[in-house]
Amino acid sequence: MNDLFNLLHNAVEAQSNGKKISQKEMAQRLGISMRSYQDWRLGNAKPQAAKAVLEMLGMLEDDEIIRVVRKINKLGKKS
């Protein structure tokens, strides 16, 4: 699971034209403590919900994954 968080972190950085994003900044973006985010990246903690979400996304076709993720992003911006 920690490989996944590292992969996603790097992908978000790449999306930002390669601008480095600190763990503190990413934790703030996610609305979690920096300690939690560090633990996820190091593999010291494995959030069960994240694993379930990823497994469910893996059950979908590519176009449906994109649709669902975009909808999730819109919901997150409303809160």
C-alpha positions as CSV (number, residue, x, y, z in Angstrom):
1,M,0.0,0.0,0.0
2,N,2.9,2.4,0.7
3,D,4.1,2.0,-2.9
4,L,0.7,3.1,-4.0
5,F,0.9,6.3,-1.9
6,N,4.3,7.1,-3.2
7,L,3.2,6.5,-6.7
8,L,0.2,8.8,-6.3
9,H,2.3,11.4,-4.5
10,N,4.7,11.4,-7.5
11,A,1.9,11.6,-10.0
12,V,0.4,14.6,-8.3
13,E,3.8,16.3,-8.3
14,A,4.2,15.5,-12.0
15,Q,0.7,17.0,-12.6
16,S,2.0,20.2,-11.0
17,N,4.7,20.5,-13.7
18,G,7.2,18.6,-11.5
19,K,6.9,21.1,-8.5
20,K,7.8,19.2,-5.4
21,I,5.0,18.8,-2.9
22,S,6.0,18.3,0.7
23,Q,4.4,15.6,2.9
24,K,3.0,18.4,5.0
25,E,1.4,20.1,2.0
26,M,-0.1,16.9,0.7
27,A,-1.5,16.0,4.2
28,Q,-3.1,19.5,4.3
29,R,-4.6,18.9,0.8
30,L,-6.1,15.6,2.0
31,G,-7.3,17.0,5.4
32,I,-5.2,14.7,7.5
33,S,-2.3,15.0,9.9
34,M,1.2,14.9,8.5
35,R,2.0,12.0,10.8
36,S,-0.8,9.9,9.3
37,Y,0.4,10.7,5.8
38,Q,4.0,9.9,6.7
39,D,2.8,6.6,8.2
40,W,0.9,5.7,5.0
41,R,3.9,6.5,2.8
42,L,6.3,4.5,5.0
43,G,3.9,1.6,5.2
44,N,3.6,1.9,9.0
45,A,-0.2,2.3,8.7
46,K,-2.5,1.0,6.0
47,P,-5.9,2.8,5.9
48,Q,-8.5,0.1,5.4
49,A,-10.9,2.4,3.5
50,A,-8.2,3.3,1.0
51,K,-7.6,-0.4,0.2
52,A,-11.3,-1.0,-0.2
53,V,-11.7,2.0,-2.5
54,L,-8.8,0.9,-4.7
55,E,-10.1,-2.6,-4.9
56,M,-13.6,-1.3,-6.0
57,L,-12.0,1.0,-8.6
58,G,-10.1,-2.0,-9.9
59,M,-13.4,-3.7,-10.6
60,L,-14.4,-0.9,-13.0
61,E,-13.6,-0.3,-16.6
62,D,-11.2,2.6,-17.3
63,D,-13.8,5.1,-18.5
64,E,-16.0,4.4,-15.5
65,I,-13.0,4.9,-13.2
66,I,-12.4,8.3,-14.7
67,R,-16.1,9.2,-14.3
68,V,-16.2,8.1,-10.7
69,V,-12.9,9.9,-9.8
70,R,-14.1,13.1,-11.4
71,K,-17.4,12.9,-9.4
72,I,-15.5,12.3,-6.2
73,N,-13.3,15.4,-6.9
74,K,-16.5,17.5,-7.4
75,L,-18.0,16.2,-4.2
76,G,-14.7,17.0,-2.3
77,K,-14.7,20.6,-3.6
78,K,-18.2,21.2,-2.2
79,S,-17.2,20.3,1.4
